[in-house]
Amino acid sequence: MKTLLTGALCGVTLLMASGASLSQSASVGSAAPAFAAKDLSGKPVTLGDFKGKYVVLEWTNPDCPYVRKHYNSGNMPATQRQAVAKGVVWLSVSTGDTHAPSELQAWLKTKSASPTATLTDADGKIARAYGARTTPHMYIVDPQGMLIYAGAIDSKPSSNPADIGSATNYVDQALSEAMSGKAVSRAVTQAYGCSVKYPSGA
C-alpha cells in the first residue's frame, strides 16, 4: 500500500477555479455529462443509475491539505451524512492513479466518511467532462439530470479547519434551496484547493 504523502511532499499549491474554467459540457443550467466508472470494490457505476435523484460529485485526494481540512474536522463526512439522509446520492471521485482502491477505502473508514460510492477516475475522463480543477471541487446534479451547482464546498478558501465554523457551506445551501423548490442562489462559486491529479496526457 502506498504511503499517503504530506502536503509539503506533494508540492501542493492553492488553485482557484472560477465558473469560466468549466468545460462547455459541464455548464450550470445544462445537462450534466454522463459517465461510467467503477467504485472502489470494482462495481460499475453510471450517472444514469441515479436518475430521479439529486447527485453530489466531490473530487477528493487524501494528500491535499484542503481536503484534509474538511475530513479531519469531520465537516465533509457530516455534510455527506446529512445529504444522504435526505435521499441524495453522494459520489466521491478520485482522479488519476495516486492511490490504490484499498488505500482510499482505508482512509475513508478512518474519517467515518459515508459517500454513496467512491469512483476511480484513473484516466481522468470524468474530471475532463466536468472541468474539475481542484480537490475538493463540488458539483450537484438535479433529478432531471441538470447541473445546478459547481464550485467550492464553502466560502472560506483556506486549509485552516478553524475557518469552517464561520463559512457558508455552499453545497448544503444549494441542496436545501433546490430541494425546497427554490432557485439556487449561488449556482457557481470559486472552487479552491489542490490541483486535480490528471494522468499524463489527460
C-alpha positions as a Python dict, from the first residue, in 0.01 Angstrom:
ca = {
    (1, 'M'): (0, 0, 0),
    (2, 'K'): (133, 340, -89),
    (3, 'T'): (208, 579, 192),
    (4, 'L'): (-3, 895, 195),
    (5, 'L'): (216, 1192, 118),
    (6, 'T'): (216, 1511, 317),
    (7, 'G'): (103, 1832, 155),
    (8, 'A'): (464, 1954, 151),
    (9, 'L'): (588, 1649, -35),
    (10, 'C'): (311, 1687, -290),
    (11, 'G'): (418, 2041, -367),
    (12, 'V'): (58, 2148, -314),
    (13, 'T'): (-47, 2497, -414),
    (14, 'L'): (-380, 2672, -379),
    (15, 'L'): (-573, 2669, -704),
    (16, 'M'): (-880, 2882, -761),
    (17, 'A'): (-1120, 2778, -1036),
    (18, 'S'): (-1396, 3010, -1149),
    (19, 'G'): (-1709, 2907, -1335),
    (20, 'A'): (-1546, 3028, -1654),
    (21, 'S'): (-1293, 2744, -1632),
    (22, 'L'): (-1560, 2475, -1663),
    (23, 'S'): (-1578, 2284, -1985),
    (24, 'Q'): (-1872, 2370, -2211),
    (25, 'S'): (-2025, 2029, -2148),
    (26, 'A'): (-2042, 2098, -1775),
    (27, 'S'): (-2210, 2437, -1767),
    (28, 'V'): (-2452, 2501, -1483),
    (29, 'G'): (-2802, 2500, -1628),
    (30, 'S'): (-2714, 2236, -1888),
    (31, 'A'): (-2735, 1858, -1879),
    (32, 'A'): (-2469, 1700, -1659),
    (33, 'P'): (-2219, 1493, -1859),
    (34, 'A'): (-2294, 1120, -1846),
    (35, 'F'): (-2020, 891, -1719),
    (36, 'A'): (-1942, 530, -1639),
    (37, 'A'): (-1684, 430, -1379),
    (38, 'K'): (-1609, 168, -1114),
    (39, 'D'): (-1630, 213, -741),
    (40, 'L'): (-1358, 100, -502),
    (41, 'S'): (-1493, -255, -498),
    (42, 'G'): (-1491, -273, -878),
    (43, 'K'): (-1869, -233, -917),
    (44, 'P'): (-1977, -40, -1231),
    (45, 'V'): (-2148, 291, -1162),
    (46, 'T'): (-2308, 533, -1408),
    (47, 'L'): (-2474, 869, -1359),
    (48, 'G'): (-2784, 720, -1519),
    (49, 'D'): (-2814, 475, -1229),
    (50, 'F'): (-2937, 765, -1015),
    (51, 'K'): (-3191, 924, -1247),
    (52, 'G'): (-3462, 1095, -1044),
    (53, 'K'): (-3230, 1176, -753),
    (54, 'Y'): (-3004, 1460, -655),
    (55, 'V'): (-2639, 1366, -705),
    (56, 'V'): (-2338, 1535, -550),
    (57, 'L'): (-1996, 1486, -709),
    (58, 'E'): (-1697, 1556, -485),
    (59, 'W'): (-1340, 1547, -616),
    (60, 'T'): (-1111, 1424, -342),
    (61, 'N'): (-746, 1347, -266),
    (62, 'P'): (-625, 1242, 83),
    (63, 'D'): (-289, 1412, 25),
    (64, 'C'): (-442, 1757, -19),
    (65, 'P'): (-444, 1983, 290),
    (66, 'Y'): (-768, 2146, 173),
    (67, 'V'): (-933, 1803, 160),
    (68, 'R'): (-783, 1714, 497),
    (69, 'K'): (-926, 2039, 638),
    (70, 'H'): (-1277, 1914, 569),
    (71, 'Y'): (-1221, 1546, 654),
    (72, 'N'): (-1006, 1578, 967),
    (73, 'S'): (-1254, 1827, 1113),
    (74, 'G'): (-1546, 1599, 1030),
    (75, 'N'): (-1708, 1864, 809),
    (76, 'M'): (-1712, 1666, 484),
    (77, 'P'): (-1833, 1340, 645),
    (78, 'A'): (-2108, 1533, 826),
    (79, 'T'): (-2214, 1704, 503),
    (80, 'Q'): (-2221, 1364, 332),
    (81, 'R'): (-2432, 1206, 605),
    (82, 'Q'): (-2682, 1492, 608),
    (83, 'A'): (-2721, 1479, 230),
    (84, 'V'): (-2752, 1101, 211),
    (85, 'A'): (-3011, 1106, 492),
    (86, 'K'): (-3223, 1328, 266),
    (87, 'G'): (-3201, 1078, -21),
    (88, 'V'): (-2915, 1249, -202),
    (89, 'V'): (-2658, 1032, -382),
    (90, 'W'): (-2303, 1136, -291),
    (91, 'L'): (-2025, 1026, -525),
    (92, 'S'): (-1666, 1100, -430),
    (93, 'V'): (-1429, 1093, -728),
    (94, 'S'): (-1058, 1013, -722),
    (95, 'T'): (-887, 1119, -1045),
    (96, 'G'): (-552, 975, -1150),
    (97, 'D'): (-383, 670, -1004),
    (98, 'T'): (-216, 826, -698),
    (99, 'H'): (-395, 594, -455),
    (100, 'A'): (-493, 229, -476),
    (101, 'P'): (-862, 150, -408),
    (102, 'S'): (-772, -33, -86),
    (103, 'E'): (-578, 271, 34),
    (104, 'L'): (-873, 501, -34),
    (105, 'Q'): (-1112, 262, 141),
    (106, 'A'): (-891, 254, 449),
    (107, 'W'): (-861, 634, 457),
    (108, 'L'): (-1237, 688, 419),
    (109, 'K'): (-1300, 443, 703),
    (110, 'T'): (-1067, 629, 938),
    (111, 'K'): (-1257, 951, 862),
    (112, 'S'): (-1602, 795, 915),
    (113, 'A'): (-1688, 909, 563),
    (114, 'S'): (-2014, 794, 414),
    (115, 'P'): (-2035, 871, 41),
    (116, 'T'): (-2278, 655, -154),
    (117, 'A'): (-1975, 543, -357),
    (118, 'T'): (-1620, 649, -433),
    (119, 'L'): (-1536, 633, -801),
    (120, 'T'): (-1196, 570, -957),
    (121, 'D'): (-1124, 804, -1247),
    (122, 'A'): (-777, 681, -1335),
    (123, 'D'): (-787, 810, -1693),
    (124, 'G'): (-933, 1148, -1598),
    (125, 'K'): (-1237, 1117, -1825),
    (126, 'I'): (-1491, 1221, -1563),
    (127, 'A'): (-1276, 1511, -1445),
    (128, 'R'): (-1231, 1634, -1802),
    (129, 'A'): (-1603, 1607, -1872),
    (130, 'Y'): (-1687, 1821, -1570),
    (131, 'G'): (-1388, 2052, -1586),
    (132, 'A'): (-1279, 1953, -1235),
    (133, 'R'): (-973, 2153, -1134),
    (134, 'T'): (-938, 2127, -758),
    (135, 'T'): (-971, 1893, -463),
    (136, 'P'): (-1227, 1945, -339),
    (137, 'H'): (-1437, 2052, -640),
    (138, 'M'): (-1811, 2009, -595),
    (139, 'Y'): (-2100, 1960, -839),
    (140, 'I'): (-2471, 1898, -789),
    (141, 'V'): (-2695, 1729, -1045),
    (142, 'D'): (-3073, 1755, -1003),
    (143, 'P'): (-3327, 1472, -1053),
    (144, 'Q'): (-3376, 1579, -1416),
    (145, 'G'): (-3004, 1539, -1484),
    (146, 'M'): (-2927, 1911, -1496),
    (147, 'L'): (-2616, 2057, -1339),
    (148, 'I'): (-2736, 2309, -1079),
    (149, 'Y'): (-2419, 2383, -882),
    (150, 'A'): (-2045, 2390, -948),
    (151, 'G'): (-1770, 2522, -725),
    (152, 'A'): (-1640, 2521, -369),
    (153, 'I'): (-1756, 2327, -66),
    (154, 'D'): (-1769, 2654, 129),
    (155, 'S'): (-1692, 3025, 136),
    (156, 'K'): (-1356, 3019, 318),
    (157, 'P'): (-1074, 2928, 72),
    (158, 'S'): (-816, 2817, 327),
    (159, 'S'): (-673, 2496, 466),
    (160, 'N'): (-743, 2605, 824),
    (161, 'P'): (-1017, 2396, 994),
    (162, 'A'): (-1090, 2690, 1225),
    (163, 'D'): (-1247, 2872, 929),
    (164, 'I'): (-1521, 2613, 884),
    (165, 'G'): (-1743, 2740, 1164),
    (166, 'S'): (-1778, 3086, 1010),
    (167, 'A'): (-1805, 2966, 648),
    (168, 'T'): (-2115, 2924, 435),
    (169, 'N'): (-2144, 2562, 322),
    (170, 'Y'): (-2239, 2615, -42),
    (171, 'V'): (-2332, 2251, -100),
    (172, 'D'): (-2568, 2240, 197),
    (173, 'Q'): (-2717, 2571, 88),
    (174, 'A'): (-2767, 2466, -274),
    (175, 'L'): (-2924, 2133, -181),
    (176, 'S'): (-3158, 2294, 72),
    (177, 'E'): (-3272, 2556, -176),
    (178, 'A'): (-3318, 2313, -465),
    (179, 'M'): (-3499, 2054, -256),
    (180, 'S'): (-3733, 2327, -130),
    (181, 'G'): (-3824, 2421, -486),
    (182, 'K'): (-3618, 2739, -484),
    (183, 'A'): (-3358, 2856, -733),
    (184, 'V'): (-3000, 2800, -619),
    (185, 'S'): (-2882, 3143, -506),
    (186, 'R'): (-2512, 3072, -566),
    (187, 'A'): (-2505, 2829, -856),
    (188, 'V'): (-2139, 2891, -947),
    (189, 'T'): (-1867, 2970, -694),
    (190, 'Q'): (-1488, 2963, -699),
    (191, 'A'): (-1358, 2615, -619),
    (192, 'Y'): (-1038, 2615, -415),
    (193, 'G'): (-781, 2354, -318),
    (194, 'C'): (-507, 2146, -472),
    (195, 'S'): (-491, 2078, -843),
    (196, 'V'): (-664, 1763, -966),
    (197, 'K'): (-402, 1498, -1042),
    (198, 'Y'): (-474, 1441, -1410),
    (199, 'P'): (-282, 1148, -1560),
    (200, 'S'): (-16, 1231, -1815),
    (201, 'G'): (-175, 1325, -2146),
    (202, 'A'): (-521, 1375, -1992),
}
